[in-house]
Amino acid sequence: MSYNYPPEKLSVYLSDDAGSEFTFYALLEASHFSKYWIPFCKKFDVEPRSPEAWFAKKLGEKDKGTTYAQECLTIKIIVDGRDTNAVDKEGCQLPTLVYMAREKRSGCPHNFKAGAMNALIRVSSVISNGPVILNLDCDMYANDGDAIREALCFLLDEKRGHEIAFVQHPQRFDNICKNDLYANSYLVVNQVELAGIGSYDAALYCGTGCFHRRESLSGAKYPKDYRNINEAKNNDNRSVDELEKASKVLASCSYEKNTHWGKEMGLVYGCATEDVLTGLTIQCRGWKSMYFKPNKPAFLGVAPVTLDIALVQMKRWSEGLFQIFLSKYCPFIYGHGKIKFGAQMGYCNYLLWAPLSLPTLFYVIVPPLCLRHGISLFPKVSSLWFIPFAYVFVAQNAYSICEALSCGHKLKSWWNLQRMLIIRRTTAFFFGFVDCIVKQMGLSQTAFAITAKMVTEDVMERYEQEMMEFGSSSVMFTIVATLAMLNLFSLIGGFIDIIFLDFGALGNLMCQIILCGLMVLVNVPIYEALFIRKDKGCMPFSVMFKSMFLASLACLLPYV
């Protein structure tokens, strides 16, 4: 509401899928506070303009938040921007502010976030009908008062603005610890990968921090004679009560029945990553998209601060992305002749996260087992065939380090990224792969796993001290611990065999020793959580027992 933008052209909608009375009355109180906060922000050029974020920086603490149960269908226009009496303490007009809790009934699919977004699109078309829509997740806030004006520079550009469907900002966070323990900053992804895809006019829609053209988001194809954005033509003179009543029909759970919503209109249903899929369908209708990464982040959010939450989020993403690849929306098929081949390849860089788990699992299981039993998988160090393997290994890691450092990573944060890549691929991506295959076989239905980001004070303290958080008997943690122990046992056992039984085998097994050694080094925090740490975030005894048993069994099984 405090953006540097004409308030009569600005409308703010809050979609509360929980339908909580507490959230509604909190928003009502926020509307009263805005009469003081907005003139304060503009008078003193306050940044960021989210009260919580600004006061947190001043006071050094943050609210923890609460989750509430679901209620009824509610649409309430809290501030009517048409009302000349809706002004702040300086007498300036306030933007329209609307609360919406759509109807949800058992037995009637509500389609998670995509359904909520589509209901917002319809309701806003009646109340304000703005030509541009900005969507933000509930855990993100505006960090730059001029972000709207900057995005409109793309959408209103005289040469290419008429072609652009949406302008996507990168996801950036304000709670990343010093060395990015869980690799949540995505510096290389934001600065290199997403920017590269954007150069093909096919920036990915990431679900938040995105400015949309209403027409393209509502299903319109790009008309070649389309030239510019028109002002919102909403001359509806109905009263607030009449607008609320008319809007409720559009937010009912039965409205979408026998319509194109969720198929050809709005966000596409049936996928856990509906944002990426929707962006792809928009581009295949002839529109282009822009990726914009300003030096000052336009929006900041909250990154996961525990490993469990981070992996649950990654599982949902990898599963949904692979689901797109296996569906009729595969970029190589659905996008053929509609988007550039480079863009198709760029999409698949993410759509194939899940199957990437298979070769990773092979490399963290097979080489150590073969090392333990003296089986060589790679050429001898003295062989000329060793050179290509060494070159690929050294060149890839040298390039990765240089790329990371140039994007703002520190060497330790790059090392943390390597650990998280292994953990993600061997757990979250693998489960995402399995679940996606099961759903493709019709044995399960699409579900949406919500990422809970509220944590206790002791968890936050460990996160700030860069201590990995475990503390539960998750299956994913059992896999992580088992693979760590397998490589440790194999490395120790392999060295003992070489030293006391066959020292000449050292040259044959050197590559596997290096791989196992690196796996052991990258898993040092796992060993600490298993054997050294005694805090609540350490590995539970049950996980330690199962991992040691499974790793020992894998090492000893061929001898049985």
N, C-alpha and C positions, 0 to 999 in steps of 0.2 A: 504493500500500500504506500510505502514511502519512496518508491522509485522516482527518479527525476524524469517524470513523464506526465503529460496533461491528465489530471485525475478524471476528467469527464470521458476520457478514452480508455480508462483502465478499470477492469473488473476482476475481482479476486474470488475464486471459488474453492471451498474446502470440501473434499469428499471424505466422509467418515463412514467407512464400511462396517464399523462396529456399531454405528447408530447410538453412540453414548450420549446421554444427557449431560454428563460432565464435560465432554468435548464441546458440545453446543454452547453451554453456558460459559466455558472458558473463552470461546470465540466471541461471545457477546461481550464479555469483560474486556477482551482485547480490542474490540471496536471502540469502547469508551476510552481505553488507554491511548488509542491511535490519535485521538484529538489533541493529546499533549505530545506524543512521541513524534509524529510526522513533522510538525513545525520545528521541533527541537532538532531533528535530523537535518532538515534543510537549512536551518539557521546556522548551525555549527558544522555542517558538512560531515556528519557522523558516518563512519564506516567501521564494521559492517552494520547494516541497518536492521538486522534481526536483534530485538531487545535482549534475548537470551544470550546470543553470541557476544554482543557488546558488553553486557554486564559481566559475563563470565571472564572476559579478558581483563575487566577492571577489578573484579573481585577474586579472580583466580579459582573459580569453582563453577560446576555445572549441575543442573537439575538432573535427576535420574529418570523421571517419567514413570507412568503407570499405564497398565492395560485394563480396559474395561469390557464388559460384556455387550452383546449386540441388542439393539432396540428396533424401533419402528421406522417406516417410510416418513422422512421429514425433509422438507425444503423450506428454508427460511431466508428471506432477504433481510439481512441484519442492517445493512446500510444501503439506501437507495440513492445511487449517484445522480438521479434526476431531481432529487429533492433539494431545493435551494437552501433548506435549513440544515442539511447534512454537511456541516463544516467543522473544521478544527478550531482550536482556541485562537488562531490567528485570522479566522474568517475565510480560510481557503477551502475549496470544495474537497470532499472526501470521495475516494473511489467507491464503486459498488462492492459490497461484501456479501457473499452468499454462502450459506451452510447447506450441505446436501448429504443425507443418508438415504441411499436408494433402498428400494424394497428387496428383501431376500427371504425366500420361503424354502422350506425343505421340499425336496423333489423337483425344484425348479433351478436349473443350473445358473449360477451367478457369474461364472467365468472370471473370478478373481480380479486382479488389477485391470485387465483388459475390459471387463464388464463395467467396472467403476469408471474408467476413462470414457467409455462410450456413452454412459449415462450423463457424464459431465458435458460431453460435446453436445448432446441433444438439449439438455437443460439450459446451457449457456446460450444456445442459439435462440432461445425464446426470450431470455432475460436481457442479454446484452448484445449477442451476435457479433462479437469482435472478430475481425478478419484474421488475426494472429493469436495463436494459443501457445502459452508457455506452460509446460507441465513440470512439476517438481515433486519428488518423493517427500514423505513426511519428515524424514531425517535430514533434509537439506535446507539451506537457507540462502537468501540472496546476499552476496558479498560485495556487489558493486552496484551503486545506484544508477549507473548509466548503461547497464547491461541491455536494457530494452532498446535504447537508441542505437547501440552498436549492432545488435542483431538486425534491426530494421535497415541498416546500411546495406546489408546483403539482399534482403527481400525487396527493397525499393530501388536497387541499382538499375539505372536506365538501360544498361546493355544486357545484363543477364538475370536481373532480379525476378523477372516474370517466369523464369524456368525453375526457380528454386522452391522446393516443397518445404524443407525444414533446415534449420541451422542448429547443429549439434555441438554443445560444449563438452569438454572432457569431464569425467567424474573426478573430483579432487576432494580431499578430506582434511579436516582441521585437527585430527587426533592421531596422526601418524607419529610413532615414537622415533627416537633419534636415528636408529639404524634400520627402520622399517622391518620389524621382526617378522611379520606375516606377509610381506611383499604386497602391501595394499596400495602403494603409491602409484603403481603402473606408469612410472616415468617414461620408460622406453615405449610402452604401448601407446601412451598419449602423444608423445613427441615424434615417434617414428612410424609405428604401424598404422594407427588410425589416421594420422595425417597423410600417409601414403595412399590409403584407400580413398580418402577425401579428394586426392588429386585426380581421381577418375570420376569425379562428380557423383560419388556413391558413398558418402559418409554414412556410417552405421548409425541407426537410431538406437540409443542406449537406454531409453526408458525414462530418463530424467534430465533436466538441464537442457531441454530442447524447445526451440521456437518453431511452431508448426503453422503453415498456411491452412486455415480452416477448410478450404475447398479440397485440398489434396488429402487431408486427414479424413475427410468425410466421404472419400471414394471417387472423387472426380478424376478423370483422365486429363493429361496435359493437352490443352488445345493449342495448336501451333500459332493461332492468332491472338492468344492471350497476352496482354501487355503489362498490366499493373494490378496492384492491390487497391480495391475500392474501400472507402470509409465504411464503417459499420452502418448499414441502412436499417436501423431499428427504431422506427418512429412509433413504436407501440405505446399508446397512451393509457393502457390498462393500469388499474391500481395494483399495488403490491400484492394484495390478497388474490386478485384475479391472475396475476402472473404466477404466483406460487401454486395456485390450483391447476393451471394449465401445465406447469412444469412437472407436477406429480405424475401425470399420465406418462410422461416420457421417461420417468425414473422407475416405473413399475416393472416388476419382474416378467410380466407377460407382454410387454410392449414389443420386444424384439421377435416374438414368434412369427414365423412366415415372412420375415424381412431379410434384407441383405446385411444387416448389422452383424459384425463379427466375421463376415465373409468378404464382401466387396466394399463395405463401408466401415469406417472406424478401425480400431485395432482388431487384428485377426485372432480368433479364438482357437483353442485346441493345442496350445503350445506353451510350455513354461517360460520361454523367452519370446513372448508375444511382441516385444518391442523391436527386436532385430527382424523378425518375420514381417512385421508391419512396414518397417522401413524398406525392406526388399520389395514388397508388393507395390509400394508407392513409386519406387524407382522404375519398376517394370511397367507402370502405367504412363511412363514418359517423363516423369518429373526428375529433377536433379536435387542433390542435397549438398550442403556445405559443412565442413568441419572447421570450427573456430576455436582457437586456443589463445586467448589474450594473456599477456604477462600477469595481470592481476586476475585471479580466479573469479569468474562471475558468480559461481555457486560453490559452497562448501558443504560437505556432508560428514557422516559418521561412519568410519570403517570398522569392521569387526575387530574386537580386541581379545578374542580367544580363538584358539585353533579349531575347536569344535564348530563354532559359528562360521568361521571362514570356510571350512570344508563343506558344511551344509550348503552355503551359498554357491560354492564352486560346483558342487554336485548338481544343483538345480540348473545352473547355467550350462554346464557341459551336456547334461541330458537334453535340455531344450534345444540347444544348438545342433546336436547330432540328430535330433528328431526332425529338424528342418532339412538336413542333408538327405535323410532317408525318405522324405515326403515328396510330393509333386512340386514343392517349392525349392528343390535343390537348385542352386544358382546356375549350374551348368545346363540344366534343363529348362527351368522356369525363366531364367534370365537370358537364355540364348537369344542373341539378336536384339535384346532390349537394354542390357547394360554391357559395358566393355568387359573383355575377357580378363583384364587385369583386376577389375572389380570382382568378378566371379572368383578368381583365385584368392583375392583378399578376404572375401566372405568365408571361404573354406579354410582359411588359416585358423578361424575360430570354430567353425562348424565341426571340425575334425578333432577337437580337443579330446573327446571321449575315447575314440579308438587309439589315440596316442598313448593310452595307458598300457596297451599290450606290449609294444616294443620296450617300454620303460620297465615293465615288470620282468621281461625277459632278461634285461641287462642287470637288474639288481638281484636276480635269483640264480640264473644259470651260471654265469662266470664264477661266483663264489662257491657254488656247489662243485663245479668242475675243479676249481683250485683246491678245494678240500680233498678231492680224490685224485689229484695229480694229473688231470686231463687238460691238455693245452688246447685253447680255442683260437689263439692268435699266432702269427709268425714269431720265430725266435728274434731276439734283439739283434743278433748278428746277421740276420737275413735282410736282403734288400726289400723284401715284401713288408718289412716292419716300417719302412719309411712312409708309405702312404697312410698307414694307420696313425703314426705319430704326427704327421703333417695335419691331418684332419682334426685330430684331438687338440693340438696346440693352436692351430689357426682359428678354430671355432671358439675356443675359450678366450684367446687373445682378442678376437673381434668383439666377443660378448662383453669383456671387461671394458674395452675402449668405448664401446657404444653406451654402456651403463654409466661410465664416468662422464662422458660428454653430455648425458641427459640429466646429470645432477646427482646420481648415486654416489655413495662412498663405497670403498672396497668392501667394507663389512656388510653393507646393505646388499651389495651384489652377491656376497657369499650367502646371506640369508635368503636371497631370491633363489639361488641354486637349490638350497634345502627345501624351500617351499614348492619348487617345481617338481621335485621328486615326490614329496608328500602328496601333492595334489594329484599327480598322475597315477600314483599307486593306490590311492584311496578314492577320492572324490570322483575323478574321471572314470575310474574303473567301475564304481557303483553306478555312475551315470550311464556308462556304456551298457551294463547289464540291464538296468531298468528300462532303458530305451528299447533294447531288443525285445524284452518281455512285453512292453506295450505295443510294439509293432506286431507282435504275434497275437495281440488281442487278449492277453491274459491279465492286463491291468489297465487302469485309466489314468489320464493325466491328473496330477495333483500339484499343488503349489505350496512349497515349503517356505514358510515365512522366516525371514532372518531376524531373530531377536538380538538387539544390540544394547539392551540395558543390562548392566553388570553391577556387582557389588564393589564396595570400596577396596577390599583386599585384592580382588581380581585386577582392578585398575592400577593398583600400586605395583603388582607384579608385572603388568604390561609396561608401565613406565620404566621399570627396572630391566626390561627386555628379557623376562623369564617366560618361556613358553608355558601356556596354560593347558593342562590336561585335566586331571581331577575327576574323570568319569571313566566308566568301563565301556566306552564306545568301541564298536567293532573296528572302526577306522584306526583308533589308537592301538588296538591289538595288532593290526597289520603293520603299522608304522614301527612298533616295537619289535615285532617278529623279524622284519626285514633288517632292522638295525642289528639285532642279535645274530642273525644268520651271517651277515658280513663280518661281524666281529669274531665269531667262532671260526669261520672259514679262514680268515686272515691269520689268526693265531695258530690254528691247526695246520695250515699250509706252511707257515714258517717253521714250525716244529718238524714237520716231515722233511722239508728241504734241508734244514740244518743237520738233523740227526740221521736221515735215511738216504737222501739223494741230493747233494748240493749242486750237482750238475744240471738239475732240472730248473734251476733259478732262471736261466735265460729263456727257457720255453714258457714259463709261467709269469714272466715279468709284467705283461699287460694286465693279466688278471689280478696280480698283486697291487698294481697301481689303482685299478678300478675299485677293488675292495678297500684299499687304504683311503681313497677319497671318500667312499661311502661311510667309512668309520669316522673320518674327520668331520664330515658334514652332519653326522648324527650325534655329535658330542652332547648337544642339549638333550637328546633323547636318553642317553646313558645317565646324564645327571638326574633327569626326572625319574629314572628307574631305580637308581642305587644311592644317590647322594642327597637329593632334596627331601625335606620332611614337611614342607608346607602343604596347604590344601590343593595346590596346583600340580603336585607331583603325580606320577603314574600310580594308580591303585595297585595293591598287591596282586589282585586277580589278573590284571593285565601283564604284570611282570612274570607271574607264574606261567600263564598261557604262552607268552612270547618265548620264554626260555625253553619250555617244553616243545613247542612247535619247531623252533630253530634247531634244537638238539635232535629231534626226530628226523628233520630233513637232512642233517649232516650224517646221522648214523644209519639211516634206513638202508643204503646200499650194502652195509656190512652185515645186515641181519639175514 
